[in-house]
Amino acid sequence: MRENPTEVAAGGLVLAFAAGFLIYVTQVTGWTGGAQGYELSGSFPSVEGIDIGTDVRMAGVRVGTVTAMGLNQETFRADLTVRVEEGVLVPEDSLLAVASEGLLGGNFMEIVPGGSYDYLSAGGSFTDTQGHVSLITLLLRYVGGGDP
């Protein structure tokens, strides 16, 4: 049986697109294929701009991803779960905050380490969290001289 070079090239192109799509999907969804790490949680007034798969950074270095989020029906706050890479120790008095890459950049979760010598363990929870700060709210406060 003889292969047609055009059919072989078309098949190769389809496989390349499929591989590219698979890589894209794993990056967008944050799927890590069973990556090692441990989960921590926090409760926020607002997690605007954060999705599952969003980076979690410490000192500007990616140390994990957001794995789950949902609305707490009792407190009406956003409950967020992050997976931190194995070997990254997070002091128990650390801050978990929604941060921005700049004026037009995207948002990410930032862990600001505390000074405690005790560390959060798997399933632990951040007691200090900071939600999304709206640029428009800040401008209204500045222009209006107070709360909008």
C-alpha positions as CSV (number, residue, x, y, z in Angstrom):
1,M,0.0,0.0,0.0
2,R,1.4,3.4,-1.0
3,E,0.9,6.5,1.1
4,N,0.0,9.8,-0.6
5,P,2.4,12.5,0.6
6,T,-0.4,15.0,0.8
7,E,-2.4,12.7,3.1
8,V,0.7,12.1,5.3
9,A,1.3,15.9,5.6
10,A,-2.3,16.6,6.4
11,G,-2.3,13.9,9.1
12,G,0.9,15.4,10.6
13,L,-0.7,18.8,10.6
14,V,-3.8,17.5,12.4
15,L,-1.7,15.8,15.0
16,A,0.3,19.0,15.6
17,F,-2.9,21.0,16.1
18,A,-4.2,18.4,18.5
19,A,-1.0,18.5,20.5
20,G,-1.1,22.3,20.6
21,F,-4.7,22.3,21.7
22,L,-4.0,19.8,24.5
23,I,-1.1,22.0,25.8
24,Y,-3.4,25.1,25.7
25,V,-6.2,23.3,27.6
26,T,-3.8,22.1,30.3
27,Q,-2.5,25.6,30.8
28,V,-5.9,27.3,30.9
29,T,-7.5,24.9,33.3
30,G,-4.4,24.6,35.5
31,W,-4.4,20.8,35.1
32,T,-1.1,19.5,36.3
33,G,-1.5,15.7,35.9
34,G,-1.4,14.8,39.6
35,A,1.3,17.3,40.5
36,Q,2.6,17.0,44.1
37,G,1.6,19.7,46.6
38,Y,-0.8,20.5,49.3
39,E,-4.0,22.5,49.4
40,L,-4.7,25.6,51.5
41,S,-7.8,27.8,51.6
42,G,-9.0,31.3,52.3
43,S,-12.1,33.4,52.4
44,F,-12.3,36.7,50.4
45,P,-14.8,39.6,50.0
46,S,-14.0,39.6,46.3
47,V,-11.9,37.4,43.9
48,E,-12.7,39.3,40.8
49,G,-10.4,38.4,37.9
50,I,-9.3,35.1,39.5
51,D,-10.2,31.7,37.9
52,I,-9.4,28.1,38.5
53,G,-5.8,27.7,37.1
54,T,-4.7,31.2,38.1
55,D,-1.1,31.4,39.3
56,V,-0.2,31.6,43.0
57,R,3.0,33.4,43.5
58,M,5.4,34.1,46.4
59,A,8.0,36.8,45.8
60,G,7.1,36.9,42.2
61,V,7.8,33.1,41.7
62,R,5.0,30.7,40.7
63,V,4.5,28.3,43.6
64,G,1.1,26.9,42.9
65,T,-2.4,27.4,41.3
66,V,-6.0,28.1,42.2
67,T,-7.8,24.7,42.3
68,A,-11.3,25.6,43.5
69,M,-13.5,28.6,44.2
70,G,-17.1,29.1,45.2
71,L,-19.5,31.3,47.1
72,N,-20.0,30.6,50.8
73,Q,-23.8,30.8,51.2
74,E,-23.5,31.6,55.0
75,T,-21.0,34.4,54.8
76,F,-21.5,35.5,51.2
77,R,-17.8,35.5,50.7
78,A,-15.7,33.8,48.1
79,D,-14.0,30.6,49.4
80,L,-10.8,29.8,47.4
81,T,-8.6,26.8,47.5
82,V,-5.0,26.9,46.2
83,R,-2.5,24.1,45.7
84,V,1.0,24.9,46.7
85,E,4.0,23.0,45.4
86,E,5.5,20.4,47.7
87,G,8.5,21.8,49.6
88,V,7.2,25.4,49.7
89,L,6.7,26.3,53.3
90,V,4.1,29.0,54.1
91,P,4.3,30.7,57.5
92,E,0.9,30.4,59.3
93,D,0.6,34.2,59.6
94,S,1.0,34.8,55.8
95,L,-1.3,37.0,53.8
96,L,-3.1,35.6,50.7
97,A,-4.1,38.5,48.4
98,V,-5.5,39.1,44.9
99,A,-2.7,41.0,43.1
100,S,-2.4,42.6,39.7
101,E,0.4,42.4,37.2
102,G,-0.1,46.1,36.4
103,L,-2.7,48.6,35.2
104,L,-3.7,46.5,32.2
105,G,-2.3,43.1,33.3
106,G,-4.1,40.1,34.7
107,N,-4.7,39.1,38.3
108,F,-2.9,36.4,40.3
109,M,-2.9,35.2,43.9
110,E,0.1,36.5,46.0
111,I,1.3,34.9,49.2
112,V,3.0,37.5,51.3
113,P,5.0,35.5,53.9
114,G,4.6,36.3,57.6
115,G,7.2,36.0,60.3
116,S,6.0,32.9,62.1
117,Y,8.2,29.9,62.6
118,D,5.1,27.7,62.4
119,Y,3.9,26.7,58.9
120,L,0.5,26.0,57.4
121,S,0.0,22.2,56.8
122,A,-2.2,20.5,54.2
123,G,-5.8,21.6,54.6
124,G,-4.8,24.7,56.5
125,S,-6.5,28.1,56.1
126,F,-5.2,31.6,55.6
127,T,-6.6,33.8,58.4
128,D,-5.4,37.0,56.7
129,T,-6.7,37.6,53.2
130,Q,-7.1,40.6,50.9
131,G,-9.6,40.7,48.0
132,H,-9.6,42.5,44.7
133,V,-9.2,46.2,45.0
134,S,-11.2,48.0,42.2
135,L,-9.3,50.8,40.4
136,I,-12.6,52.7,39.9
137,T,-13.3,52.6,43.6
138,L,-9.9,53.9,44.4
139,L,-10.3,56.7,41.8
140,L,-13.8,57.6,43.3
141,R,-12.3,57.8,46.8
142,Y,-9.5,60.0,45.6
143,V,-11.7,62.4,43.5
144,G,-14.6,62.4,46.0
145,G,-12.4,62.7,49.1
146,G,-14.0,59.7,50.8
147,D,-16.0,56.6,50.4
148,P,-18.1,56.4,47.2
